[in-house]
Amino acid sequence: MLEVHVAANSEQADVISVLTLAFADDPVCRRLYPDPTQYLKFFPEFVRLYGGRAFDHCGAQPIIHIR
């Protein structure tokens, strides 16, 4: 069973870090950022720009446990 909760603003950095690692091998991300250093530097900001407001509107809902 999956448990989902609303991520608080204080969890934003952790959620973005998880997303950065999760998409590291994604073909589209590799095309946008072929250099791993560029990916690690710029992808977190990309996530903040496109998804950061989700934290303000209770829309960031990470899965916290898989049983």
TISE-878585 format. One record per residue (C-alpha): residue number from 1; y, z, x; residue in three letters. Coordinates in Angstrom, 2 decimals. Each point is the difference from the previous one (the first is absolute). Layout:
N
num:NUM, py:Y, pz:Z, px:X, residuo:ALA;
...
This chain:
67
num:1, py:0.00, pz:0.00, px:0.00, residuo:MET;
num:2, py:3.49, pz:-0.80, px:1.19, residuo:LEU;
num:3, py:2.85, pz:2.46, px:-0.15, residuo:GLU;
num:4, py:3.52, pz:-1.38, px:-0.06, residuo:VAL;
num:5, py:3.24, pz:1.90, px:0.26, residuo:HIS;
num:6, py:3.67, pz:-0.92, px:0.12, residuo:VAL;
num:7, py:1.20, pz:0.02, px:3.60, residuo:ALA;
num:8, py:3.12, pz:2.02, px:0.68, residuo:ALA;
num:9, py:2.88, pz:-1.26, px:2.14, residuo:ASN;
num:10, py:-1.19, pz:2.41, px:2.69, residuo:SER;
num:11, py:-3.27, pz:-1.98, px:0.20, residuo:GLU;
num:12, py:1.68, pz:-3.39, px:0.43, residuo:GLN;
num:13, py:-0.51, pz:-0.22, px:3.78, residuo:ALA;
num:14, py:-3.70, pz:0.86, px:-0.33, residuo:ASP;
num:15, py:-0.57, pz:-2.54, px:-2.78, residuo:VAL;
num:16, py:1.79, pz:-2.72, px:1.96, residuo:ILE;
num:17, py:-2.06, pz:0.82, px:3.09, residuo:SER;
num:18, py:-3.21, pz:-0.39, px:-2.00, residuo:VAL;
num:19, py:1.18, pz:-3.33, px:-1.42, residuo:LEU;
num:20, py:0.95, pz:-1.19, px:3.48, residuo:THR;
num:21, py:-3.50, pz:0.72, px:1.29, residuo:LEU;
num:22, py:-1.65, pz:-1.41, px:-3.13, residuo:ALA;
num:23, py:1.72, pz:-3.39, px:0.32, residuo:PHE;
num:24, py:-0.25, pz:-0.32, px:3.80, residuo:ALA;
num:25, py:-2.72, pz:-2.70, px:-0.27, residuo:ASP;
num:26, py:1.36, pz:-1.70, px:-3.11, residuo:ASP;
num:27, py:0.36, pz:-3.77, px:0.64, residuo:PRO;
num:28, py:3.46, pz:-0.19, px:-1.58, residuo:VAL;
num:29, py:1.27, pz:2.95, px:2.05, residuo:CYS;
num:30, py:-1.50, pz:-1.52, px:3.16, residuo:ARG;
num:31, py:1.87, pz:-3.22, px:-0.79, residuo:ARG;
num:32, py:3.29, pz:1.84, px:-0.57, residuo:LEU;
num:33, py:-0.48, pz:2.24, px:3.04, residuo:TYR;
num:34, py:-2.39, pz:-1.66, px:2.47, residuo:PRO;
num:35, py:0.93, pz:2.49, px:2.74, residuo:ASP;
num:36, py:-1.50, pz:3.47, px:-0.68, residuo:PRO;
num:37, py:3.08, pz:1.69, px:1.45, residuo:THR;
num:38, py:2.27, pz:-1.86, px:-2.41, residuo:GLN;
num:39, py:-2.32, pz:0.84, px:-2.90, residuo:TYR;
num:40, py:0.05, pz:3.73, px:0.78, residuo:LEU;
num:41, py:3.76, pz:-0.07, px:0.45, residuo:LYS;
num:42, py:1.02, pz:-2.08, px:-3.03, residuo:PHE;
num:43, py:-2.70, pz:0.28, px:-2.68, residuo:PHE;
num:44, py:0.82, pz:3.62, px:-0.92, residuo:PRO;
num:45, py:3.60, pz:-1.07, px:-0.69, residuo:GLU;
num:46, py:-1.30, pz:-2.93, px:-2.09, residuo:PHE;
num:47, py:-1.98, pz:2.49, px:-2.10, residuo:VAL;
num:48, py:3.03, pz:2.28, px:-0.36, residuo:ARG;
num:49, py:2.18, pz:-2.92, px:-1.14, residuo:LEU;
num:50, py:-2.45, pz:-1.25, px:-2.61, residuo:TYR;
num:51, py:-1.66, pz:3.21, px:-1.10, residuo:GLY;
num:52, py:2.19, pz:2.90, px:1.04, residuo:GLY;
num:53, py:1.63, pz:0.38, px:-3.42, residuo:ARG;
num:54, py:-3.43, pz:0.67, px:-1.49, residuo:ALA;
num:55, py:0.35, pz:3.52, px:1.40, residuo:PHE;
num:56, py:3.27, pz:0.46, px:-1.89, residuo:ASP;
num:57, py:-1.57, pz:-1.13, px:-3.29, residuo:HIS;
num:58, py:-3.39, pz:1.75, px:0.23, residuo:CYS;
num:59, py:-1.72, pz:-3.34, px:0.54, residuo:GLY;
num:60, py:-1.69, pz:0.72, px:3.34, residuo:ALA;
num:61, py:-3.46, pz:1.19, px:-0.95, residuo:GLN;
num:62, py:-2.41, pz:0.22, px:2.93, residuo:PRO;
num:63, py:-3.67, pz:0.79, px:-0.43, residuo:ILE;
num:64, py:-0.58, pz:3.39, px:1.61, residuo:ILE;
num:65, py:-3.76, pz:0.49, px:-0.36, residuo:HIS;
num:66, py:-3.02, pz:-2.16, px:-0.49, residuo:ILE;
num:67, py:-3.05, pz:1.88, px:-1.20, residuo:ARG;
